[in-house]
């Protein structure tokens, strides 16, 4: 609700939907109905039958994020419940309880311990109704719990190093598509568990170098073995390789965003926010209709049919998530509808941070140039205002209002190789630091992005091409045909959220003709507005890229299905290509069905990234 209010988008909710009141009532109910020190739901505890249920981890995260915008009295109630829950959970940590989902997501428990140590104990540690054991004893108990669960949970180092052992379920990281479902190769468990493990490792053993090395290992394996242009890695439930016709579960997108944001706050590497932004501005809106009432369970770089494919045709080529759940709606398995709303609020929380590495000289960190107003208590109450239309605008004015001299650190993205701050070159991939006097300081950041041709996507022999500009991936958006596959008129009626089938009769199987140039068109389409930036109605978009393509006769759907085949290996034989045509590519997040990874015809290519000329 705070995000909708900040964005001025509350008017987009139906007038008869009391969302804020309903959310407050539900959260207060959870807080007021804990029992014997446990959070309870549906008449039972989150840790039923003496187990350590990872569902309790998720509820605690939701309560903590909600409480940050509440009065201190509410924060105290939430802190009481969280401290009690964590202290109870630590009594259940054993090789019997840390299994399956909990074993893979143990870093989330460590993240909750971190939050308690960093925030709850400093604020409420002297209140015996919140911390009955006292702050010192509670801190010792929780740190011990973090160490014990780390020693029993999934051995992510062994898994990603491909040195299997019993704690990695005798599994190593897969180098392609996984043939059968399991919790260890599960995309969401890796997004929440493996990607958060390096941060947990650092907090557990105190070695920043160990944490940074672990994070580099995880990202290298994800990107080289499972990489996708818009979503970091492929996991339409379990890992599925590099083919762009497979996809990524929406839950995995938002959990990966959260893990990258936590990792940036811990390690300060600007490249982590580059990755988080590519997810936030491409994969997440690409999984939602523009009004956010409906979503797909799995979104793909290449998919021109969001609907149901007959399972008989699907069994040999893709999992059921791509076949029978790949429609825009809310009647798939319910995890994504409850999970995707965390994506942008947590991203907004991470846009401005405090760097307290030097406690005598804390700094304000602008981690993303999205429009935001924030007061940074840890930096003497300094206020920062970012005035921009990023990522749909290329400049941002940052105003810092401080009562004392304050450091301002501005993340310059890795792709911003021509960036300037107040007209002077600013090195890309860094936190550009300015020393600001007390009072008002304003600086102009100009990112000056170029269109980049990214090569080498898809499987090794595909050598396929994608187009980016700044944090945005671009895609061909064929003319949509929308059909309501199922309406929900019974009580409770949901007129805004039917199940849609979205498909196209337009040509989509294009190869890019090299050597014909790439043109950036800065003109927005009719009806596009920054207040509804990812509006996919009628193909609205803020700007576009014009390229030359030709239809490929041998590229179509997989047999007896509506699933696009993987791009054929490039270069395409010129004889398989039709007449050249101009193609208009639009931001990935402005599409529901699209082609974002293309084969190509002509000379050159094969790997790396080059600025388009």
FENRAQUI-V145525 format. One record per residue. N is the residue number from 1. RES is the residue in one small letter. SS is DSSP state (a for helix, b for strand, c for the rest). D_CENTER is the distance of its C-alpha to the mean C-alpha in whole Angstrom. Layout:
N;RES;SS;D_CENTER
N;RES;SS;D_CENTER
This chain:
1;x;c;19
2;x;a;19
3;x;a;16
4;x;a;18
5;x;a;21
6;x;a;20
7;x;c;19
8;x;c;23
9;x;c;21
10;x;a;23
11;x;a;26
12;x;a;23
13;x;c;24
14;x;c;27
15;x;c;30
16;x;c;31
17;x;c;27
18;x;c;28
19;x;a;24
20;x;a;24
21;x;a;27
22;x;a;26
23;x;a;23
24;x;a;26
25;x;a;28
26;x;a;26
27;x;a;24
28;x;a;28
29;x;a;29
30;x;a;27
31;x;a;28
32;x;a;32
33;x;c;32
34;x;c;31
35;x;b;34
36;x;c;35
37;x;c;33
38;x;b;30
39;x;c;27
40;x;b;29
41;x;b;28
42;x;c;30
43;x;c;33
44;x;b;31
45;x;b;30
46;x;c;26
47;x;c;28
48;x;a;30
49;x;a;33
50;x;a;33
51;x;c;29
52;x;c;26
53;x;c;24
54;x;a;20
55;x;a;20
56;x;a;21
57;x;a;19
58;x;a;16
59;x;a;19
60;x;a;20
61;x;a;16
62;x;a;16
63;x;a;20
64;x;a;19
65;x;a;17
66;x;a;19
67;x;a;22
68;x;c;21
69;x;c;22
70;x;c;25
71;x;c;29
72;x;a;30
73;x;a;32
74;x;a;29
75;x;a;27
76;x;a;30
77;x;a;30
78;x;a;26
79;x;a;27
80;x;a;30
81;x;a;28
82;x;a;25
83;x;a;28
84;x;a;30
85;x;a;27
86;x;a;26
87;x;a;30
88;x;a;31
89;x;a;28
90;x;a;29
91;x;c;33
92;x;c;31
93;x;c;29
94;x;c;31
95;x;c;31
96;x;c;32
97;x;c;29
98;x;c;26
99;x;c;26
100;x;a;23
101;x;a;20
102;x;a;21
103;x;a;22
104;x;a;19
105;x;c;17
106;x;a;19
107;x;a;17
108;x;a;16
109;x;a;20
110;x;a;20
111;x;a;17
112;x;a;19
113;x;a;23
114;x;a;21
115;x;a;21
116;x;a;24
117;x;a;26
118;x;a;24
119;x;a;24
120;x;a;26
121;x;a;29
122;x;a;30
123;x;a;30
124;x;a;32
125;x;c;33
126;x;c;37
127;x;c;37
128;x;c;38
129;x;c;37
130;x;c;33
131;x;c;34
132;x;c;37
133;x;c;37
134;x;c;37
135;x;a;34
136;x;a;36
137;x;a;36
138;x;a;33
139;x;a;31
140;x;a;33
141;x;a;32
142;x;a;29
143;x;a;28
144;x;a;31
145;x;a;28
146;x;a;25
147;x;a;28
148;x;a;29
149;x;a;26
150;x;a;24
151;x;a;28
152;x;a;27
153;x;c;24
154;x;c;22
155;x;c;23
156;x;a;20
157;x;a;22
158;x;a;25
159;x;a;22
160;x;a;21
161;x;c;24
162;x;c;25
163;x;c;28
164;x;c;28
165;x;c;30
166;x;a;30
167;x;a;27
168;x;a;25
169;x;c;27
170;x;c;29
171;x;c;26
172;x;c;24
173;x;c;21
174;x;c;22
175;x;c;22
176;x;c;22
177;x;b;21
178;x;c;22
179;x;c;25
180;x;c;25
181;x;c;22
182;x;c;22
183;x;c;20
184;x;c;20
185;x;c;18
186;x;b;16
187;x;a;12
188;x;a;11
189;x;a;14
190;x;a;13
191;x;a;9
192;x;a;11
193;x;a;14
194;x;a;14
195;x;a;12
196;x;a;13
197;x;a;16
198;x;a;17
199;x;a;17
200;x;a;19
201;x;a;21
202;x;a;22
203;x;a;23
204;x;a;25
205;x;a;27
206;x;c;27
207;x;c;26
208;x;a;24
209;x;a;25
210;x;a;24
211;x;a;21
212;x;a;20
213;x;a;22
214;x;a;20
215;x;a;16
216;x;a;18
217;x;a;19
218;x;a;16
219;x;a;14
220;x;a;17
221;x;a;18
222;x;a;14
223;x;a;15
224;x;a;18
225;x;a;19
226;x;a;16
227;x;c;14
228;x;c;13
229;x;c;13
230;x;c;10
231;x;c;8
232;x;c;9
233;x;c;11
234;x;c;13
235;x;b;13
236;x;c;15
237;x;c;16
238;x;b;17
239;x;b;16
240;x;b;18
241;x;c;19
242;x;c;18
243;x;c;20
244;x;c;18
245;x;c;19
246;x;c;18
247;x;b;14
248;x;b;11
249;x;b;11
250;x;a;9
251;x;a;9
252;x;a;7
253;x;a;4
254;x;a;4
255;x;a;6
256;x;a;5
257;x;a;3
258;x;a;6
259;x;a;8
260;x;a;8
261;x;a;9
262;x;a;12
263;x;a;13
264;x;a;13
265;x;a;15
266;x;a;17
267;x;a;18
268;x;c;18
269;x;c;17
270;x;a;16
271;x;a;14
272;x;a;11
273;x;a;10
274;x;a;11
275;x;a;9
276;x;a;6
277;x;a;8
278;x;a;8
279;x;a;5
280;x;a;5
281;x;a;9
282;x;a;9
283;x;a;7
284;x;a;7
285;x;a;10
286;x;a;11
287;x;c;11
288;x;b;13
289;x;c;17
290;x;c;17
291;x;c;18
292;x;c;16
293;x;c;18
294;x;c;17
295;x;b;15
296;x;c;15
297;x;c;14
298;x;b;13
299;x;b;13
300;x;b;14
301;x;c;15
302;x;b;19
303;x;b;20
304;x;c;23
305;x;c;23
306;x;b;21
307;x;c;23
308;x;c;25
309;x;c;27
310;x;c;30
311;x;a;29
312;x;a;32
313;x;a;31
314;x;a;28
315;x;c;29
316;x;c;29
317;x;c;26
318;x;c;23
319;x;c;22
320;x;a;23
321;x;a;19
322;x;a;20
323;x;a;23
324;x;c;24
325;x;c;20
326;x;c;19
327;x;c;20
328;x;b;19
329;x;b;20
330;x;c;19
331;x;c;22
332;x;c;20
333;x;c;19
334;x;c;18
335;x;a;15
336;x;a;12
337;x;a;15
338;x;a;15
339;x;a;11
340;x;c;9
341;x;c;11
342;x;a;9
343;x;a;6
344;x;a;8
345;x;a;11
346;x;a;10
347;x;a;8
348;x;a;12
349;x;a;13
350;x;c;12
351;x;c;14
352;x;b;17
353;x;b;18
354;x;b;22
355;x;b;23
356;x;c;25
357;x;c;26
358;x;c;30
359;x;c;31
360;x;c;34
361;x;c;31
362;x;c;28
363;x;b;26
364;x;b;23
365;x;b;20
366;x;b;19
367;x;c;15
368;x;c;14
369;x;c;17
370;x;c;16
371;x;c;19
372;x;b;19
373;x;b;22
374;x;b;22
375;x;b;24
376;x;b;24
377;x;a;27
378;x;a;26
379;x;a;28
380;x;c;31
381;x;c;29
382;x;b;28
383;x;b;27
384;x;b;24
385;x;b;24
386;x;b;22
387;x;b;23
388;x;b;22
389;x;c;20
390;x;c;17
391;x;c;16
392;x;c;19
393;x;c;21
394;x;c;22
395;x;b;24
396;x;b;23
397;x;b;26
398;x;b;25
399;x;b;28
400;x;b;28
401;x;b;31
402;x;b;32
403;x;c;35
404;x;c;35
405;x;c;35
406;x;b;31
407;x;b;29
408;x;b;26
409;x;b;23
410;x;b;21
411;x;b;18
412;x;b;20
413;x;c;17
414;x;c;18
415;x;c;19
416;x;c;21
417;x;c;24
418;x;c;26
419;x;c;25
420;x;b;28
421;x;b;28
422;x;c;31
423;x;c;32
424;x;b;32
425;x;b;30
426;x;c;27
427;x;c;26
428;x;c;22
429;x;c;20
430;x;b;21
431;x;b;22
432;x;b;25
433;x;b;27
434;x;b;29
435;x;b;32
436;x;b;32
437;x;c;36
438;x;c;36
439;x;b;36
440;x;b;34
441;x;b;32
442;x;b;30
443;x;b;29
444;x;b;28
445;x;b;25
446;x;b;25
447;x;c;22
448;x;c;25
449;x;c;22
450;x;c;24
451;x;b;23
452;x;b;22
453;x;b;23
454;x;b;21
455;x;b;23
456;x;b;23
457;x;b;20
458;x;c;21
459;x;c;23
460;x;c;25
461;x;c;28
462;x;c;26
463;x;c;26
464;x;b;24
465;x;b;23
466;x;b;20
467;x;b;20
468;x;b;18
469;x;b;19
470;x;c;17
471;x;c;13
472;x;b;14
473;x;b;15
474;x;b;18
475;x;b;19
476;x;b;22
477;x;c;22
478;x;c;25
479;x;c;27
480;x;c;26
481;x;b;28
482;x;b;27
483;x;b;29
484;x;b;28
485;x;b;28
486;x;b;29
487;x;c;29
488;x;c;29
489;x;c;32
490;x;c;34
491;x;c;33
492;x;c;30
493;x;c;30
494;x;c;27
495;x;c;28
496;x;c;25
497;x;c;23
498;x;c;25
499;x;b;24
500;x;b;24
501;x;b;25
502;x;b;24
503;x;b;26
504;x;c;28
505;x;c;31
506;x;c;30
507;x;c;31
508;x;c;27
509;x;c;28
510;x;b;29
511;x;b;29
512;x;b;29
513;x;b;32
514;x;c;32
515;x;c;34
516;x;c;34
517;x;c;32
518;x;c;29
519;x;b;29
520;x;b;27
521;x;b;28
522;x;c;27
523;x;c;28
524;x;c;26
525;x;c;27
526;x;c;29
527;x;c;28
528;x;c;24
529;x;c;24
530;x;a;21
531;x;a;21
532;x;a;20
533;x;c;18
534;x;c;16
535;x;c;19
536;x;c;20
537;x;a;23
538;x;a;26
539;x;a;24
540;x;c;23
541;x;c;21
542;x;c;22
543;x;c;23
544;x;b;23
545;x;b;25
546;x;b;28
547;x;b;29
548;x;b;31
549;x;b;31
550;x;b;33
551;x;b;33
552;x;b;33
553;x;c;36
554;x;c;34
555;x;c;31
556;x;c;30
557;x;b;29
558;x;c;29
559;x;c;32
560;x;c;33
561;x;c;29
562;x;c;27
563;x;c;24
564;x;b;24
565;x;c;26
566;x;c;24
567;x;c;25
568;x;c;29
569;x;c;30
570;x;c;30
571;x;c;32
572;x;c;34
573;x;c;37
574;x;a;39
575;x;a;41
576;x;a;38
577;x;b;36
578;x;b;38
579;x;b;39
580;x;b;36
581;x;b;34
582;x;b;32
583;x;b;29
584;x;b;26
585;x;b;23
586;x;b;20
587;x;b;17
588;x;a;14
589;x;a;13
590;x;a;17
591;x;c;17
592;x;c;17
593;x;c;19
594;x;b;19
595;x;b;20
596;x;c;18
597;x;c;20
598;x;b;24
599;x;b;27
600;x;b;29
601;x;b;33
602;x;c;35
603;x;c;35
604;x;c;33
605;x;c;29
606;x;c;28
607;x;c;25
608;x;b;24
609;x;b;23
610;x;b;25
611;x;b;26
612;x;c;27
613;x;c;31
